[in-house]
């Protein structure tokens, strides 16, 4: 598999989201018990999630649509095209398939150049 900026950006946001979602099982565990064994694990996962999200944010400025030149994983405040992806996380989850469409112009994205 060729490592590209788009692949790194997609992996960073997926793993960062999973790290942030570790808060939910930790909260359920804390509500059942008063054990503080996993507090450091939560702190570590939030720290890793924050660092990976910052790295994705930086890399997102380099992942652009070849057609319109706008950022693929940044929605902005403008209206997006219908039948396209609503968020950058959805683009990241679909990055490894052949179903990525630009949310700004609606064209299918050829990821080989990104």
N, C-alpha and C positions, 0 to 999 in steps of 0.2 A: 504494500500500500504506500503510495507516495504521500509524504507528509507535506501539507500545504497550509497556508494561513487559514483557509476556510475550515479544514479539518481540525486544526488546533483550537480555533475559536469555538467550533461546535462541541468538541470534547470538554473544553474549559467550562462552558456554560452548563452542560449536562451534569458534570461532576460537581460544579458549584451549587447547582440547584439541589442535587442529592444531599450534599453536605448541609445545606440550610434546612432541608426537610427532616434532618435527624432531630430537630427540636421537638417534633410531635411525639415520637416514641419516648423520648426522654421525659417530656412533660407527663405522659401517661404513666411512666414508671415512677416518677416523683410523686404523683398523686396517690399511687397505691402504697408505696413504701416511703420511708424516711431515710433511705440509704443514699449516701453521697459518693458512691464508688464511681459512677459514670459522669460526674460533673466535669472532670478534665477531658473526657472524650467529647462531650458537647462543646467545650471551649475550643478544643482542637478542630472539630469539624466546622465550627463557625468561622474560625480563623482561616482554615483552608478554603472554605466557601467564599469568604471575602476576598482572599488573594486571587483565587481563580476568576471571580467575577470582575475584579479590576483588570486582570490580564485579558479577559474576553472583551471588556469595554475598550481597551487599547487596540486589540486586534480587529474589533468591529469597524474601525475606521479604514481598514485596508481591504475588507471584503465588500466589493462593490458589484453591482449588476453590470455585465458587459454592454447591455443595450442602452440603459438610461444613465448609468454612472452613479446611481444613488446607493446608499448603504443597504445591504440585504437584511441585516439583523437589527437595524434601528428603524423603528416605525416613525417617530416624530409626531407632530401634532396634526398633520394633514390626513385627509381621508385616504384610505387604501382602496385598491381595486377590489371589486367583488370576486369571489371564488379564488382568492389568494390567501396567503398566510396572514394571520392577525398579529402575530408577535414574533420576536426574534427567537424565543425558545422553541416555538413550533418549527421555525426554519432549521434550528439546530437539530431537533429530533428527526427531521426529514432530510437532513444533509446527506446522510449515507445511503439514501435511496435515490432514485432518479425522478423525484417528484417535487423539486424545488422551483417555485415560481417567484418572481420579483413581486413584492407587495406594492410597489409604486407604479410599475408599468404593466404588470400582468404577464410578461413574457416568461417562457420556460428558460431556466438558467443552465448554461453549460458550465459545470463546475471544474472542468479540466484546466482552465486558465486561472482559476482563483486559488 
